Each structure stands twice: as C-alpha cells, then as structure tokens.
Amino acid sequence: MRLPALLLSLVLLPALSCQSQNTVFTRSANTDWAKGIVWYQIFPERFRNGDTANDPTPEEVPGAYPSWRVHPWGSDWFEVQPYEQKKSKLFYDVVYFRRYGGDLIGVIEKLDYLKKLGVDAIYFNPLFEAASLHKYDGASFHHIDNNFGADSKGDLERLKQAAETEEPSTWIWTSADSVFLRLIREAHKRDIRIVMDGVFNHTGPEFFAFEDVRKNGPQSRYADWYDIKSWDDPATPQNEFDYAGWWGFKGLPEFYEDENGFRPAVWNYIFHATARWMDPNGDGDPSDGIDGWRLDVADQVAPVFWKKWYRHIKEINPGALIVAELWDEASEAVKDQRFDGAMNYPFAYAMVDFFMDKNTAIDAAELAARLQKLYKAYGRNTLSLMWNLIDSHDTDRMASMILNPDLNFDRMRSPRDNPGYRVRKPNDTERQKQKLVAAFQMTFIGAPMIYYGTEAGMWGSDDPDDRKPMLWDDMVYANEKHHPLPGKTRPDDKNQFDRSLFDYYRRLIQMRRDYPALSGGDFSVAEEFTSGDMVAFYRSTPGQRLLAAFNRGDAPRALRVPDNSIAQVVWGEDSRPLTVGPRSFLVIRLKKK
C-alpha cells in the first residue's frame, strides 16, 4: 500500500529523532578509527536483492526494449537470455541494459556476513537516485535511489508531489532514504562504519537542475550551474543546445568551474546535501550519519572547492574520513588538507607487477623500493589511512588479473578490447597466487579493501564483467560456459560460493586483529631477506615486532632467522631452519630485544 507523503513523514520522524538514543555508537574526534581497518566495497545493484518488489521497471531503465525484464541472478553471465535475444544475440549489445535488483535491504540482510568476515567499514559505490546501474549519473545528491528502498513506486510519486528545489527546506525523506538510515544504524550496531561515494564533478541529465535548464534554457534559475557551450535558438529548426560532458560524454553534464570553483549556488547545494547524510536529524550529533566520503574523479574538481568542503565536513564531524579517487601518488593533496587519504592504486600496481606479471614482472628489490617510496611520501599516519585495494569496479577482478599477466593495469583488460583475454575460472595454482596477494594486502601497512565477492571466489574482466551479481552460499548458479565473443569458446566452469576462500580471508583478517603490529604498527623493509622472488618486511609496535616474508617463486626459500630470536610462527609451517615454501608466506613474531 502506498503511504501518503504526510503519513510517511510521520513514520520516518521517530526514526530520525531517536537514532542517537538507540545505539551505543559514538562519534570520533579524529580519523584514527580508520587506521589499518578492513574495508569492503559494495556495488549496490549487484550485491543482494533483498526485496523484488522494488526492482527497476522498464520505464526506469534508459533504452529498455519491449521484452526487457529483471535479469535472473544465478544465470551464466555471458549467456544472452531469450528475452535479450529479441534485441540482439551479442552480449555487449545487451549487457548494459541488465538490472539484477540489488538493493539496500539486501545489504542489511548480509551485514552479519560482513561482520563474520571481519569487515570494519563499507564503501558504497553511488547510492543517489540515478537512471544507470552504476549511479554515477546522479539525478539528485539528497535522495537515495528509489530502487534501493522499500517503496520504489511510492517514492517516485511522493517526489513528484513534493516539487523539491535546491533548498533543503523543500526536501522530504523518502522510503529509500529511510532504509539507508536504517542501514547506518544496523551497521553501527555491529561496529561497521559507512562511507558514501560523492560524485560532484558532474550529474546525470535527469538531475533536477539540468532538467530545468533543458526546459527553460537561459531563463532557468540553474542556467549558470552547468558548463553550457551554446543555447538553442528558437528561430532555427535545429537544436543548438550544447554543454560540456565528463570526458565528452553528454550523459554526464559537468558543472561549470573557474578559478573559484563551482558557482556559489552549486557550492551551497553540495554543502547542504552532504550535511544531510552526515547528521540526518540535524541535532549536532553526527553519530546517526555516515562516517565519511569517497570522492569520485577528485582531480577533476578545483582544489579550492575541496579545501573548503573539507573544512565543512570536519565542522560537522571531525572524525569523518575523506578519501579521494586518485590513481597516482597523492601526498601533496593530503598535505594540502583536501583529503585525508586516497585509494592506493600505486600499491595495486606494485602487487600486479610483482606477484601477477610474468614477462614484465619486477623483482623484490624494485617492489621494496616502491613500497619505501610510498612510506616516505605519506608517512606512517597517512599511509595507515590509505585504501590498499587490488581490484575495484574500475578494474578487472584480482583472480582474472592473475590469468591475464603483462597488461597495462587499466587498458586492454576485457574481451571487448582484447579478444585474447582469458575469461575462465582460475585453477588451484592461480588461486594460490590470489591467496598470496591477499596475505600481503592484509599484512602491509594501510587499510586493506576487498571488492565485493573477491573473498567468495568471483572472477571477471574489466567493466562490465567486474560487476557480476554476488555469489552467495544460499543461491544456485548456472555454470559459466558461454564466451562473450561470437565463435570463441571457453571451459565449462562451475560457479558457486567458495567457502574455503572465504574462510581463508576470514582467518587472514583475524590474524590482523590478533596482532596489533599488523593493524597499527610501523613498517620497514627487511632488506636482509629481500631479493629475487622473496620480499620481507617488519611490522612493529612498542610491544610487538613481526616479520612477514613472501615467496612468489616455484622453489622454497630459506629464511635465516636465528632460532633464539623467534617467539612464535604466527602463520606458516614452523620448521627449523625456517623455509618459505613456493608461492607461500610466513609471519613470525620476534622476541623483544
């Protein structure tokens, strides 16, 4: 039953006003909470369908064709379904129209799964109302997408009646907004933090301000919000309206920027929208809100904006974490107080170059030099906040990286661009490489980030194949046996939740928790054990010193640590003299000097 807007607001108000009273979760005075924690990235549309009643409809999917329907969750990813074949039999002609119905209700259902894994914080890809499956084309920054909530049709009707503008006094709380606030509460009860994706360089064409610009032209109250190249001339038959799109893509209209950043009205809107999610009930206590932001294409927004926005965020919540999407070393932007940290892509590059590449692989000395360079650039405190990712929604998955070595990190990593790309499931030897990389990720200084499903055994090439529906142990999946390119074949691969891999990740994370030197200690390269195929490093606190050694090679390597200095072999075979087996690692607790 659809609730009238007024009734819905009455239902939501108690939830907004009592959140701080119903949880023991408290605000943080700084970002120390984020040092060395374990992150989990969720792509919402593909994580879990908790309520099929809110699934997208054909009217909500741009380009949907008459036979379109919500795609079956457990189907063979590359198989073009009968309903799709009415449009095209080619996979890449139809895949971008697919919707699987993932929502926030599904995330709430699986918070205990994440807690069991050992996750400390969730980074969500965009959640705001948008037409696409990825939501980087926002129609609003102050509402959660209606298909992620509990009453999608009702939300659309309520928003139509509300006639909102950029003024916060006109904003209502939708069902989807309420579900997200519930998710925050449920996550906080489990000591899991929440970070949202902020996409402030551009919007989608359905964004309320851009729609008004399209409708009213130069007379629109938002006419100066966007980078308009030319207006339509009513005296001519053609439409001359033109504007700047992100990287030239007209589906992502860019806000206007000059040396002062965005227009003042855009600043105000973004400031109000971000404050809404950080302190939803506006009582000055941000414990009911999100815990930070990940900022999309951060290098394509003027630094002057980020510096003021950073201060704005810290005024609301001094402990809020601000992480930038920057693909290169970003220490200067951190020192400039634009961000607290960044997605640590240089770490990912190093992992691929040392553990996964073959003909172009670097040796242990080069890996150690790169890691030391990162440490020198950021320092211990900032490096402890950096998101040490391997894969994400913008890359192929880690398991598939291993199958496809010696490629550019972000180029030619899909069958669409590289017909020779291997789409099969990794074998046991290749999984062992994944485990070795995961172990390095969980023992190195910083905050390791797991892309959803990596721990469950998922594999896939770059976009769109890195965005498959999540593997769950309570669902049945078809084997993957189709190839996306006509005429090409691949093995018939069993596709199911990998319990042993999940348990391996869980044990790694537990080790990280059990030994404070791994989660919060200092870092230094153990140069005496680093050469060729083996790299080693120390992690240390005043009360604990660990040595971690990684052998990527096919032959065992001796680790010549004096017996009288070994307190405990934390992970690995405790044989004397110590040996690091092929494609294996050891973690040793050393005696206090």
N, C-alpha and C positions, 0 to 999 in steps of 0.2 A: 504494500500500500504506500502511495506517495504521501509524504508528510508535507503539509503546507509550510512555507518558509518560516512563518512566525512560530509554529509548533516546533519545527526543527531547531530554531534558535533557543527555545526554552529547554529542549532536550540537551543541547550542547553546552549551555551556560554552566550547569553544575560541574560538568567535566572540566571546563576551563578554570573554574574558580577554586576547585579543591585539589588540583593535581599536586601542589606543593605539600599539602597536608597528608596525602595518601601514600607517600613514598619517602624512604629514608635517604634518597639520593640527594646529595648536596652539591652546590656549586664549587668550582675550584678557583683558587686565587691566581693561578698561572697555568701554563701548559705542561707542567711536569707530569701530569697524569698520562700524557700521550707519549712519553719517552719509552721506547722499547716495547710498546704494546703490539698485539697481533690484530691486524686489520683484515676485514673481509669485504670484498667489493661485490655488490649486488646490482645486476642489470634487471630492473623490476619486471619487465614484460616477460622474462624468460625464467624467473626463479621458481614460482609456485602459484598455481591457480587455486586460490582459496575459496572463490565464490564465482561460479559460472554465470550467475545472474547479472554480474557487472561486465561481462565480456564485451568487447567492442562490437558494434553493429556495422553493416556495410556503409551506412551513412556517415560513420565516423572515420572511415579509412579512405584517404585520398586514392583515387584510382581503382577503387574496388569495382569488380565486374559482376555481372548478374549472378554467376554461380558461386561467388565468394562465400566463404564460411570460416569460422574459427578453426585453426589447424589442429589436428589430433596431436596431443602432447608426446605420445610414445612412438610416433611414426619414424620411419627411416628418413633422416634429414634430407638426403639428396633425391629422394623419390618424389616425383611430381604426381600429386594426388589427382584422382579423377576430376574433382571439381576444378583443379588448376589447369588441367589439360584442355579445358574448354577455352582457356585464354591462350595458353602456349604449352608445348611439351618440353620447353627448355627451362632448366632450373633457374638460371639467372634472370629469366624474364618474369618469374612469378615470386621468387623468394622474398622480395622486399614488400610484397603486399601481405605477407603472412602475419597473423596475430595468434598468439597462443593463450592469452588471457591471464598472464601473470599479474598479481595484484599485491597490495599491502596486507590483506587478510592472510594470504599465503605466507608472507614473511612472518607475521605474528605466530602463525601455526608452527613455524620452524625455528623460532628463537631458541628453544631448548636444544635443538640440533646444533646450532651455532655455539651455544654455551658448552655443550658436551665436547665439541671440537676444541674449545679453548679460546674462542674469539673474544676480544676485548672491545672492539668497535666495528661499526659497519659504515662503509662509504657507499652511498646510493648514487648511481647514475641519475640523471634528472628525473624528478618526480612531478614537476609542474605540468599543468594542462597543456597538451600539445597533440598534434594530429599524427605524428610519426610514431614508430615503435620505439625509437631511442629517446625521444622527448627533448632533443637539443634545439627544437624549433618551438619554443615556448609561446603559448597564447596568453600567458599570464605568469607573473612571478609570485602571486599571492594566493594561488589555489593549486591544490594537488589534483592531478589528472582524475577525471570522474570515473574512469575505468579501473582505477586503483582502489576505489572506495566501496561503499556498501549499497549505494542507491544511484547508479550512474544516470539513469533517465531523469530521476527526480532532481539531481544536481543541475543538469542542463536546464531544466525548467525553472528552478529557483534562480539560477544566474540570469536567465533571460528576464525574469520579473524584477530582479534587483537593480538592473540598469547601473552597474558599477562604473566608476571612473578611476582615475589615478589617486583620488583622495581616499585615504583609509577610512574615513567616516562612512563611506558608501559600501564598504566591503562586508560581506556576510561570511559565515562559516558554513561550508558545505559538509555533506556526509563524508566525502573523501578527505577533507581537511580533518574532520573529527577522527577518522580511522588512523590517520597519520599521528595525531596527538596521542591516541591510544597506543600506537606502536612505540612512541617515545617512552611513555610511561612503563609499558611492559619490558622494553629493553633496559631502561634504567633500573627496574626492579631486579634485573639479572646482572647489574653492573656492566652493561653493554652500552657504549656511547654511540651517538648517531651524528653523522656528518652528511650534509646535502651537497649536491653539485650545483654551483652557481654559474649560470651562463649569461653573462652580462654584456658581451660584445655585440650580440645580435638577438633577434627574436624570430618567431615564425611569422608567416604572412597572416595568420589568424590572430595574432596579438591584437588586443583591443585598440591600441593606439594606431597601429598600422592599418587596421581595417577602417578606422575613421579617416586616416589620410587617403586611402584609396577612394572612399566615398565622397569626401568633401574637398579634396585637393588642397590648394593653398589656403583655403578658408578653415581648414581643420585646426582645432586647438592644439593638435600634436604635429603640425606641419613642420616644425623645426626639430623634432625628435630624431628624425632619420636623415641619412645622407642622400638627399634627393638630387638626382642629376638633371632631371627635366620634368616639367609638369605637362599634363595633357592640354592640348589646345582644342577647345570645343568646336572651333571653326573648321577643323580638318576631320576627314573621315577616320584617320588612323589614331591610335592612342600613343602619344609620345611620352607618357609617364615612365620614368626610369629612375632607378635608385641603385645604390651600392649593396651588393650581397657579399656575404662572407666568402672569400676566395672566389668571387664572381658568381656564386650560386644564388640565384634570385629567391630560392626557397628559404633563405636566411637573411632577411634585410638587416643591415647594420645600422646601429645608432650613429648619429653624427658626432664626431670628435674633432677638436682642435687642440691647441697647446694648453687649454684649460680643461681638457677632458670633455665629458658629455655636457649637454645643455643642462642648466640648473634644474629644470623640471624632471629630467631623467634621473639626475642625482637624487632628487627628493623621492622619486618613486622607488628606486632601488633601495635607498636607505630605509624607507618605511616597510617595504616588502621583506627585507632581510630581518628587520627588527621583529616583525610579526612571528617569524619562526623561531626566534631566539628567546622571546619572552611572550608566549601566546596570550596569557591573561593580563599582561601589562602591569603586573604588580611590583615590578622591580626585582623580582627573584627569578633568574633565568633557569632554575633547575627543572622547570616544566618544558623547556625548549630544547632545541638541537644543541649539539656540543661543538659545532664548527662548520667550516665550509671547505670544499674543494673547488677551485676556481678554474673553469674551462678557458682555454686559449688565453692564459693570463698575460702573455707577452703582446697580445693584440688589443690591450686596453691601456690607456695612458697611465704612467706611474703616478701622476698627480692624483688621479682618482683613487687608485689602490691605497695610497698613503692616508688619505682622508677616510676612506671606507674602513681601513684597518683600525684607525683610532675610534671610529664609530662603533665597530664591533666590540672592541676592548672596553669601551664605556658601558656597553650593555652587559658584557660578560668577560672579565679579564682572563678567564681560563679558556675561552673559546679558541679553537685551533683553526688556523688559516693555512691551507696547503694549496700551492699553485701547480697547475699543469704546465711544466716547463721541461722540455726534452733535453736540455743541456744543463751543465753545472750552473746553479742559480744562487750562489752565495751572496753576490752583490745585492740582489733583490731582497734577500733576507736581512742583510745588514742595513738596508735602506728602510726597514720596517714597513715593507709592503705585504710580506707574508712571514709566517713562522717557519715554513719549510716547503718542500716541493716533492712531487713524485720523482723518485730517484732513478730516472731512466739510465744515467751513466752506470749505476750498479747493474741494471739489467743487461746493458751492452756487455759489460765485463763478464757476466755469468755466461752469456751466449758464446762469447769469444773464447772463453777458457774451457768450459765444460761441454759445449754442444758442437761447436765448429770442428771440422777435421782438417781440410787442406789449408785453411786460413787461421787455424787456432793459434792463440798466443800462448806463451809458456808461463810458468808460475811466477817468474821474476817480473814479467810485464803485468800480470794480474796484481801482484803485490804493489807494484808502483802505482797502478791506477787507484787501488784502494787507499794507499797512503796519500795520494793527491786529493782524494775526496775528504779524507780526515783533515788534511791541512787546510783545505778551502773552507770547510764548515765548522770545524772544531767539534769537540765531543758533544756539547749540549745540543747544537742544531742537528748534527748527524743522528743523534738519538731520536729526533722527531721525524726524520725523513722516511718516506714510504718506500721501503725496499721491495718493489714489485719485480716480477719476472714477466708476467703477461697481463693483459687487460682487454677491455672492449675495443681497443685500437690496435691490437696485435694478434698474431696467431697464438694459439694456446701453447703452453710450455711443452706438453707432450709432442705436439706437432712440430715445434721448433727443433726438437731433437731429431725428428725424422727428416728434416729438411735443412741440413747444415750449410754453412758457407754462403748465406744470402745476406743482403742488406737487412738490417733489423726491421725496417718498416716498408720494404719495397719487394715486389715480386713474390709475395707470400700468400698467394691464393691461386687456385687453378684458373681462375678467370684471367689473371695476368701471367701466370706461369703454368702452362699445361703439364709440365713435368712434376708439379708439386704433389707430394705423396699424401693422400687423404686417408690412408689406412690407420688402423689402431696400432699403437706401439706394442712391440713384443716385450718379453721379460727383460732382456738386456737393456732396451731403451727405457723401460720403466725404472730400472736401476739407476740410470742417469738422472731421471727426474727426481728420484729419491735423494740422490747425492746433492743436486742443486737445492732441493728443499731444505736439506740439512744445513747447507751453507747459509741459506737465507735465514734460517731460524737460530743461527749461532753468531752471525755477524752483527756489528753494532748498527742500530737503527730499529725501525718498526716494520717488520715483515708484513706484506699484504698478499692475501690469497684471493685470486679471481674466482668467483663462484664456480664450483664444480671441479676445479683443479684437484681438490682433495678427494673427489668422487670418481676420478678416472676419465674425465671428459677430455676430448681432443678436438682439434678443428683448425682450419687455416684462418687467415685474416678475415675481417668483415666481408660477408655476413656470417661466415662459418664459425666464428668465435662466439656467436650469440645463440647457440643451440639451447633448447629447453633443458633445464637442470635434470640431472639423474637423481632419482630418489629410490630408496630401497622398498617403498611400498607401491611402486608402479612397475608395469611391464612395458618393455621397449622392444620394438622390432629390431632385427639385426640391421646393421648398415652394410648394404651390398651394392647400392647404386653409385654411379660416378656422375658428377655434375656436367661433364663434357660428353657430347654425343660420340659414340664409337669407342670410348675408353672404358676399361674395366678396372675393378679393384677387388680385394679379398672380401669374403662374406664375414663381417666382424660382429661378434656378439657385443651388444651394447647394454650395459647394466651397471648399477651402482657397485663400485669397487670397495667392499668392506675392508679388505686388508690395507688398501692405500689410505683410506680414511683413518684407520687405526694407527697407521704409521705417522701421519700428520699429527694426530692427537697426541701420540707419545713424544714427538718432537717438541710440540708446544708445551707439554707437561714438563719436559726437561728444562725448557726455557724458564718456566715458572719456578721450578725447584732450585735453580741455581741463579741467584741474583746477579752474578757476574755476566751471565748471558743476556739478561733482560735490561740491565742497567749499568754494566761495568764499562771500563775503558777498553781501548783496543790498541794493539800494536802487532806488527808482523813478526812472526818467529822466523827471522831470516836464516837461522842455522838449520832449519828444516824445510826451507822453501827453495825448490829447484825443479826444473823439468816438469814432470807431471804432478808434483805434490806441492801444495801450498798449506802453510800453517800460520796460526795467529794466536795471540794471548787475549783473553778477556779477564779483567781483574777489577775487584773492589778492594777496599782496605782489609776485608776479612776473607777474601776468596780469590784464588787465581786458577784459571782454567787454560788448558792448551787444546786447541782444535786443529786436527790435521786431516787434509782431504787429498786422496789419491785418485786422479781421474784415469790413470793408466790401467793396462791389462795385466801388469805384473805387480806383485806385492812390493811394498817399500818399507825398509826398516825405519823405525822412529827411535833414535838413540837417546832416550831419556833415562838418566841414571835411576835405577830402582829405588834408591833411597830418597828420591825427590817426588815419588809418586804416592799420592794419598789414596786415589781411587780411579779406576777406569769407569767413567760415567756412561759412556756409550762405546760399544765395540767389544772385541774379543780381548780378554785380559791374559795374554800370553807373553812370556818373557824370553828373549827380549821382545819389546813391543814391535808389532808389524801392522801396517795399514794395508788391508787387502785390496785387490783390484776393484776399482770403481766403488770405493768404500771410504769410511772416515772413522776417526777416533776422537773422543772428547775425554780429557784426563783432568782430574783435579789434582793440583800440585800441593805439596806440603808448604806450610808457611815457612818463610826463611827466618 
